[in-house]
Amino acid sequence: MILSTFAILGGASGFHASAAESNATEQTIIRNEEQVSIQGTDKIFTGNARIDRIYPANNKMRSNGTSITFEPGARTHWHVHPVGQVLIVTSGLGRTQEWGKPVQEIHPGDVVICPAGIKHWHGAAANKSMTHIEINEAEEPGKVVEWMEPVSDEQYEK
């Protein structure tokens, strides 16, 4: 099943519906005070993760941006993106892994490019939180990610 993170979390919850989500034909400013943080759900995360939507896809712009802060040990479930994903680590210490490959450490300033269709996960290190900005593009409206099984402790600790 391919859904956006926000479809799983209840749609645009935590983000003020504005011209940014409609067929906007002019520049939109999304005010900080219009946005709230959302707690990640155990349907897509292990551990505590806070989601801050930066911008939604709109009109012909199919990308969306989100900032996610993972508490120590927190991580996404395995997943794939039909169009790929870009992660920009902004703080802390993180981990990411492609299916069948070793776990990689990621640091502030690192950019992780996840190609389309590659099964992977990402999250914080065991003893330090991590925040990254993720940029996703929809294959078609609402189709940003396919969520899969949780990352086991054994997989995470490798």
C-alpha positions in Angstrom: 0.0 0.0 0.0 1.5 3.3 -1.0 0.5 6.3 1.2 2.0 9.5 2.3 3.2 9.7 5.9 0.4 12.2 6.6 -2.3 10.0 5.2 -1.3 7.4 7.8 -1.3 10.1 10.5 -4.7 11.4 9.6 -4.3 13.6 6.5 -3.3 17.2 6.9 -3.6 17.0 10.7 -1.0 19.3 12.2 -0.9 21.5 9.2 -3.2 24.5 8.4 -5.1 23.9 5.2 -4.2 26.9 3.0 -3.6 27.8 -0.6 -0.5 25.7 -0.3 -2.6 22.5 -0.5 -5.0 23.8 -3.2 -4.3 24.5 -6.8 -2.4 27.7 -5.8 -1.5 30.0 -8.7 0.4 32.5 -6.6 3.2 32.4 -4.1 2.2 31.1 -0.6 3.8 31.8 2.7 3.2 29.1 5.3 3.5 30.8 8.7 5.3 28.9 11.4 2.4 29.5 13.9 0.0 27.7 11.5 1.9 24.4 11.9 2.0 22.0 14.8 4.2 19.0 15.6 2.7 15.5 15.2 3.8 12.4 17.2 4.8 9.5 14.9 2.6 6.4 15.0 3.7 2.9 15.7 2.3 2.0 12.2 5.5 3.5 10.7 8.0 4.1 13.5 9.7 2.2 16.3 10.3 4.5 19.3 9.5 8.2 19.6 9.5 10.4 16.5 8.2 14.0 16.1 7.1 15.1 12.7 7.1 18.7 11.6 5.7 19.3 8.1 7.6 21.9 6.2 5.5 22.2 3.1 3.0 20.1 1.2 2.8 19.3 -2.5 0.7 21.8 -4.4 -0.5 22.4 -7.9 2.2 21.1 -10.3 4.9 21.0 -7.6 4.8 17.3 -6.6 7.4 17.4 -3.8 6.8 17.8 -0.1 9.1 18.5 2.8 9.1 17.3 6.4 11.4 17.5 9.3 11.5 14.5 11.6 13.2 14.3 15.0 14.0 10.7 16.2 14.7 10.1 19.9 17.6 7.8 20.6 16.9 4.3 19.2 13.8 5.5 17.2 13.6 4.6 13.5 11.2 4.2 10.6 9.9 0.8 9.5 11.3 -0.6 6.3 9.8 1.3 3.3 10.2 2.2 -0.4 9.5 5.4 -2.3 8.1 5.0 -5.9 9.9 8.2 -6.9 12.8 8.2 -4.4 13.6 10.4 -1.4 16.3 12.9 -0.2 17.3 13.1 3.4 19.3 16.1 4.8 20.6 15.4 8.3 20.4 18.6 10.3 21.5 17.5 13.8 22.4 14.6 16.0 23.6 11.1 14.9 21.6 8.8 12.7 21.6 5.5 11.0 20.2 4.3 7.6 20.3 0.9 5.9 19.3 -0.5 2.5 17.9 -4.0 2.5 20.8 -6.5 2.4 23.5 -3.9 3.0 25.3 -2.8 6.2 23.9 -0.1 8.5 25.5 3.4 7.7 26.0 6.2 10.2 24.8 9.6 9.1 25.9 13.0 10.5 24.8 16.6 10.3 25.3 17.9 6.7 25.1 14.5 5.2 22.6 14.1 2.3 21.2 10.6 1.7 19.6 10.0 -1.7 17.3 7.0 -1.6 16.6 5.9 -5.2 13.1 4.9 -6.3 12.0 1.4 -5.2 15.0 0.7 -2.8 13.8 -0.8 0.5 15.4 1.1 3.4 15.0 2.6 6.8 16.4 5.5 8.7 16.5 6.8 12.3 18.5 7.9 15.3 21.6 6.3 16.8 21.1 4.2 19.9 22.3 6.9 22.3 21.7 10.2 20.4 18.7 11.8 18.7 18.8 12.8 15.1 16.8 15.3 13.0 16.6 15.2 9.2 14.6 17.0 6.5 13.1 14.7 4.0 12.0 15.6 0.6 9.6 13.3 -1.2 7.9 13.5 -4.6 4.5 11.9 -5.3 4.2 9.4 -8.1 0.6 10.5 -8.2 -1.4 12.4 -5.6 -0.9 10.7 -2.2 1.5 8.1 -3.4 4.8 8.9 -1.7 5.8 5.8 0.3 5.0 2.1 0.8 5.4 1.2 4.5 6.5 -2.3 5.3 7.5 -4.3 8.4 9.3 -2.9 11.5 13.1 -2.9 11.6 14.0 -5.6 14.2 16.4 -4.8 17.1 18.9 -7.2 15.5 18.8 -5.4 12.1 19.1 -2.0 13.9 22.0 -3.0 16.0 24.2 -4.4 13.2 
